[in-house]
Amino acid sequence: MVALTTKQKLKKITDSFELFSKNFIKIVNTQNETVPMKLNLAQQELTELMNNNRYTIINKARRAGISTLMLAKAIYEATTKENQSILIVSYEGDSAKGLFNTLKFMNDNLPRDKYPDLFSKTRRDNKNELLFWNGSRIISTVAGYKDIGRGLSITWAHLSEFAFWNGSQEEQLLSIEQALVDKGRISIETTSNGISNYYYTLYQKAKRGNSKYKHYFVPWFHPFYRESKKGEYDEAEQWYKAKYGKRMAKKDLEGDEIRLHEQGADLRQLMWRDYKLQDMKIEEFYQEYPSNDMESFISTNKSVFDQNKVLERINYVMPDIPLKELDDVPDSLQKYIGKELKIFHKYNPKTKYYYAGIDVAHGSGNGDSSTCTIIDEEGIEVASLGTNKLPVYKFTDVVYDLLMWYAEPFTAIERNNVGIVLLEKMKDEKFYMNLYKEKLFDHKGSRKSQLGFTTSQSSKPILLEKFKESFELGRILINDVETLEQMQIYQNVSGKMGNKQGEGNHDDKVISSALANLAKDSNKWYI
């Protein structure tokens, strides 16, 4: 094998960001030592994602090294490529200053004396800009104004701690996107800040595949932390031994610790978690050190449902059954299985009763969805359907076939708006009679009944309170992740109940689940 020349070796290094970082970028580690930057596993994973996608959005636990990665990439691209215009935006002045100082440290420590022709030299160095002789520059600025990208031609923008930006996050992001050159890129990195901001909406859309952004999440027990937090883990282990007289063992695990260990947290990391929780509420730990992305969005006291219970359920939901493992699926349902329709348990002839709740929308392709939730007699969710693409007459056919597949559940349908159309079609065209009926009085005092459940300012809180009670006391088991995510953003604001306002936020599955719970609690059966 022919040995590489020095020139060939240097080209190989400069062609690879990972090799460039390892050989030329210097950072200060947690022991306050200046060391080469060797990418950790999370940084490697994210680098690969960014190499293949122009738009990335990153949700992370504290001290994941993501900001350091982005600064190193900025130095790499600006000093090895011509005419790069890189924008780094932070959420406030001190943060921007800290990031830019780290950036300058990396630039100042490049071995320019040893390799004078390898890196472009610095032409201008001021408090918020590095300009290089190859025409590239790195600009640091602070978020807060909607025209943030105006006048720039950006090749790459990195947005740090986006969830904490002042001003309209959406308008600022749009301004930066409009300033991108052809094939320009954006990376968004932040810890979460609840659900009342645009970052939550954007991340959720990316997670569901409804955005140009590709999402990446770093949990607090990611393997790379074992080295970077070694000192903290040692301290936590000493504390644990002093408190319990021994090191944590697998047999000592209980509750959430078992789930976290199964997901990859080792015993030293779990001792560290126990150590941190001595001075933090579990909700604070979720936000700073989430084990999954939904934990990071733990909500406010406006939430209707107990957030800890919702998050706990999200951590343990079962996967839906793929079509190939289902028998006797009606032809009309097959194309929806695994997409709009999630099956968690097949129909069981030994189950005497099933119950369903249905919330109907117009099916225009935008906005609310028509949803159906089916639970069995024990309260276990067996199926969940949700689509905004079917008009009522088509949704009627699909939901009827689904209900018949589960042996005609007792079904509560919200009768507001187009719900009346569905009720009439189910009764008059499908001859489906196992339907919830409201008992009402007319003005003469005579008792009458009408099909469906009418949602009003007075009836909706009662419907939701009953569902909340059943869910939080474990009488009903939700398996659909989308339903749980809607429950996480379901709020009571000044007496008005509904999902947290924002693009892409809905509560349709919350309502259909509450109606299924109502059907079960009614203890009725008309067939």
Helices and strands as residue ranges (DSSP letters): H 6-14, H 17-24, E 26-28, E 34-36, H 41-52, E 55-60, H 66-80, E 85-90, H 93-108, E 122-126, E 129-132, E 137-142, E 154-160, G 162-164, H 169-178, E 180-190, H 198-207, E 214-218, H 225-228, H 230-244, G 250-252, H 256-263, H 267-276, H 282-288, H 293-296, H 307-316, G 323-325, H 331-334, E 341-343, E 354-359, E 370-376, E 381-387, H 392-405, E 410-413, H 419-424, I 425-429, E 437-441, E 447-451, H 459-472, H 481-488, E 490-493, E 496-499, H 508-522
